[in-house]
Amino acid sequence: MKTKLILLNLLVIVSLISCKNKEEEKPVEEVKANTFDVIVDLDIKKDDELILFYKDPSISFFDDKNTVYYGVKGKDEPQTITFSVPEGILPNDIRFDISSKKDQEPVKINSVTLSFEGRTFKIEQKDLSKYFTPNEFIKFDDASGTATFVKEGESYDPYFLTKPAIYPELEKVRGAKM
């Protein structure tokens, strides 16, 4: 009986010592990828899929290979979506497809921000027309920043292209000449 008691005490002591020596697990710090981001603050009422096309100096035309898709849930309040271009790519031009759904209600764009390595350039709603031009599938109201969609038969591809005024700003955000 005495042996059992000694063994039990020894077991308790060993377990207490081993618990004390356990290293505390430190939380793993999340490392954010070093990506060029296009952040869009908008009001969109219905679910949709928005697309950011991008080019770098090695690409002449926008194509399906160089895209970032973003499935957005429609809401009654403004929301922010972030398109992150794959790491290692610094775009010198972008195209923003604002809707994929023919039944989409008008979308209000509040701002567009370009961001890379702490450098940002924010385009407020009042300046959107200075930096972007809508295609024929969008009727854009400068005063409200609202894009209303035009359906032409079966065709539907509303998007915004950049204007030359954005290129110097892209260079500043990129931190390199294009």
Disulfide bonds with the S-S distance in Angstrom:
none
